[in-house]
Amino acid sequence: MSVQPSRQTNIENILDALISDGGFLCAVVAAKDGLPLAMVGRADTELMAAIAASMRDLAERAHPALTEIITRDAQGGLIVIRYFAVDKDPLLLSISVPFKRAHRRLTNRAIRQIKQIWTK
């Protein structure tokens, strides 16, 4: 009998592919409250998750249907935060994107894959 990888391991594999394919610095999937569920890369991913959750709370007051927040640093790098739900579980995907890198197609793919893993 073979052991199936955990949900966290499967999501980390998705995130590994995401940062590899996009040349991103790091990626994290977290619960709505910022609790990291899976993290990969070279940055403070726990801090990224907490900031993403805090930004969501603040922005939800102004715009309840918010699905994405993007912040830019002084060098042009981005922190992209995508909000999505699987069943009734609100989740967020946060990635650190270097200057002039595309991210939309890759994050869409990762979110689709995470939703498939989540419902198994």
Secondary structure, DSSP 8 states (H G I E B T S, - for coil): ------HHHHHHHHHHHHHHHHT-SEEEEEETTS-EEEEEESS-HHHHHHHHHHHHHHHHHH-TT--EEEEE-TTS-EEEEEEEEETTEEEEEEEEE-TT---HHHHHHHHHHHHHHHT-
